[in-house]
Amino acid sequence: AYVKDDAIHLQDVASGSSVRLNVAEHKKFGNLQFSNESDAIYFRNEDSFDASGDVFQVSRFGGAAKKIAERVWSTLGISPDGKRMAFIRFFPTQGEWALMLKEIDTGEERKLLSRNLPFTIFRTGFPAWSNDGRRIAIIEQPPNQQNVSSLFLVSVTNGEAEKIKPGPAAGILDECF
């Protein structure tokens, strides 16, 4: 899936053929992600990467989109069971970045972890779930340190964060961020 000319397109990798999806009443698409079953596509109607947007879900065949989450500042991380999503939200009046957990079916949200400015929870990637669905990986950026970041694993149960110590792959992370 990709965005071109204010529309979502699907391309068959094997044949190279593509089709444009008709997504009623939407012209802004960002942070595309398939559902785990590949029957739906999530997208954010962002004006800019440096602003929040609402997240919508649409059938992989197009049609009407359903609003799933508001004021999202990152790409989504979908749980392995497909029932929950994790994303980053900014609360400007509190100067707070938060890792949010949302139940897709009920809409119930809860804050798993927060960091107050000048700390930032990195939003250019997406919260990544562990295979067992019990932890979510996020990246935190300390104040005034553009090229320094820390990787944390956050418990879905209680929001406790464990900092991952750099190993041999640390150089790869440094190059990416």
N, C-alpha and C positions, 0 to 999 in steps of 0.2 A: 504494500500500500504506500502511496506517495501523494503529495499535493502538487497540482499543476493547474494554473489558470483558475484559481479560487475553487477548486473541486478536488475531491478524493478520487484517486484512480487506483485500480487493482491491476497488477500485471502478473501474468503467468510466466514464471521464470523459464520454464522449458521452451515455450513457443515464442515468448517475447510479446505476445498480443496483450493488449490492455483494454480495460473498459472504464468509463467514467461513471461514478456513482451519483445518482440524484439524491442529494440530502436536502430536503425541503427547508427553506428559511435560513440556511447557513451559507456563509461565504468566507468564513475565517476558520482555518484548520491548522492545528499544530499538535505536536507531541502524539502522533498516531501510535496506537497500540492495539493489537488483536487481543480478544478474549482468549482464555486458555483453550477453549474448544474451537476457536477460529470462526465462530458464528456471528460475532459482533466486532465492531471497531470502536474504540474509545478515541475521542479527540478533544482538544482544548481550543476554545474560540478566542485565542489570544490576539491582542493588538500588537504586543511586543513581548519578547522573551523576558524583559525586565518588568513585567506587570503580571497581575493575576488574571486568570480567565476561568470560565466555567467549563466543566467536563461533561461531555455528552456521550451517549452510547447509541450507535446506529447499527442496523443489520448489515452484514457484509454485502447485501444486495442493494443497500441504500434505503431510502424512505424517510419517515419521520424520525427525528433524533430525540432521545429522552435525556433530560438533564439529570446527571448523577451527582455532581458535587459543584460547589461554588467557591470562588476565591482561592483557586489552586495555583501555586507558583512553580510546580514541577511536573514532570511526567509521572504517570501512575505506576505503582508497583502492584500487580494483581497477585493475590495469594494463590498458592498451588491448588487449592480446592475451588478457586474462582468465586468465592463468596465474599471476600473482603478486598479492599484496596488501601494502599498507603500512599500518602502524598505529603508535600510540604505546603504549609500555609504561613503567611506573614500577618501579624496583628500589629499594624502601624502605631496605634495609640499606646500600646504596651511596649513597643520596640522588641517584639518577640517573634522568633521563628519557631515553628512547631512541626513535628512529625505527627500527622493525623492518621487515624485508622477509621475506616468507614465500612459498615456492613452494607453491601450492595442492595440486598433485598429490602431491608427495613429502613435504610437511610440513617441509622444511628451512627453518630460520630463520637470519637473520643481522642483526646490528646495523649499520645504516648510519651513524648519527650519534647522539651522546649529549651531554647537557648535565647538569652537576652542579648541585644546588641551590646557591644560591637561584634560578638560571636555570630556566626551565620551557619545555618544548615545548608549545605551545598544543594542547589536546585537545578544545576545543569544536567545532572544525571537523573536517576530515578531510584526510589527506595527499592532495594532488591531483597526478596524473600528467600529464606532458607528453604530447602526442599521439603522439610517437615512442617513448614508454616509456623514455627515457634519463634523465629527471630527475623529481624529486618536489618539490613546493612545500610548505613547512611554515612555521609562524609560531612565533617564539621571543619569550618575554616576559622582559625583564630583571628583576632583583630589585627589589622595592619600587616598581614602576612599573605600577600597575594599568591605565592607559589608554595604555601605550606598548608597541608590539610591532614586530618586524622580520620581514620576509618573506625566506625563503631558498630557493634552488633547490639540491637535493642530488643529486649524481650517483649513479645506481643502480650504476654500475660500481665506484666507489672511495669513495663516501661524502663526497667533498669538497663543501663548502657554499659557495655564492656568495650574498652578501647583495644583495638587490635594492634599488636606491636609489629613494626615493619620487619619484613623478612627479605629474602632474595628478590621478591617481586616489587619491593618498594621503589626501585628505579623506574619500573613501568608505570606505577601510579604517578610518580613525579612528572614523567613525560606527558601523561594524559591530562594532568591538571595544572 
